[in-house]
């Protein structure tokens, strides 16, 4: 289930480094976080949708890898991103 154009635009503006930034690590993590939240809501009502559950687990793994990369390259940006997205408890 893809994100709406308006939702993508908001993510690009809030987490991008410049106006045409659509592929930096913070933007990718924010996009994945939004998709994971949408899938979580979907799975609350469709408990036996195992294909979507598997896709969500793949997204979580990919997001975790990107966060690990960002933490090693730029710890300050990592902390800001985690706080802004409400990750890590």
N, C-alpha and C positions, 0 to 999 in steps of 0.2 A: 504494500500500500504506500505509494509515493506521497511525499509532502506537497502541500499546496504551494504555489508560487509565492504567495504573500508570506507564508511561514519561512520559506527559504530566504526571501529578501530580508526579513527581520533578523535572521541568524547571521547572514552575511554582513549586515550593517553593524550588529552588536559585537561580533567576534572577529571580523576581518581587520586587517591592518591598513588596507586602502579600499577604495570603492569597488575595484574589480577583483578583489581577493575572494576566490571561491574554493581554493584548494589548500590553504595553509592548515597546519595541524590543529590549531584551536577551532577553526571553522568545521573541519571534518569531525572533531570530537563533539562539537555542539550539534551538528546534524545527526550524528549517531545517537546522541542522548535523546533528542526529540523523537527519533524513530523508535528507540527502545521504550520510551514512555508511551507512545501510541500503541505499540505491540503489547505492552503490559496491560493496558486498558482492554484491548481486544481479547487477550487471553483470560481476563477475569470473567467474561461472559461466555467464551467458547473454550471451555476447559480441555476439550479433547482435540483441539487443533494442533497436532504435534508438528506439522510442517512449519507453522508460524513460530512455534516454540523453538524449533531447531534454528530457524533463521534469526530469532532474537538472540540465542546463545552465541551464534557466529558473530553478530554485531557486538555483543558484549566483549567477546574475545578480541575483536579488532580494535575496539575502543580502548581496552586495557593496554594493548600493545602500543597504540599511539600515545596514550598517557605516559607510559614508561619511557618512550622515546623523548617526549617533551620534557619530562622530569630530568632526564640526563642532559639535554641540550640547553634548557632554559628554565631553571627551577623557579624563578620569580614568576614567569608567565604561567607555569604549571599551577602554582598556588593560586594565582588570580583566576585562572580558568576553573579550577575545582571549586573555589568559593562561589563564583558567579553561577555555575551550573548546579550547585547544591549537591555535589558528589562527596563521597567519603564521610558520610555520617554527620 
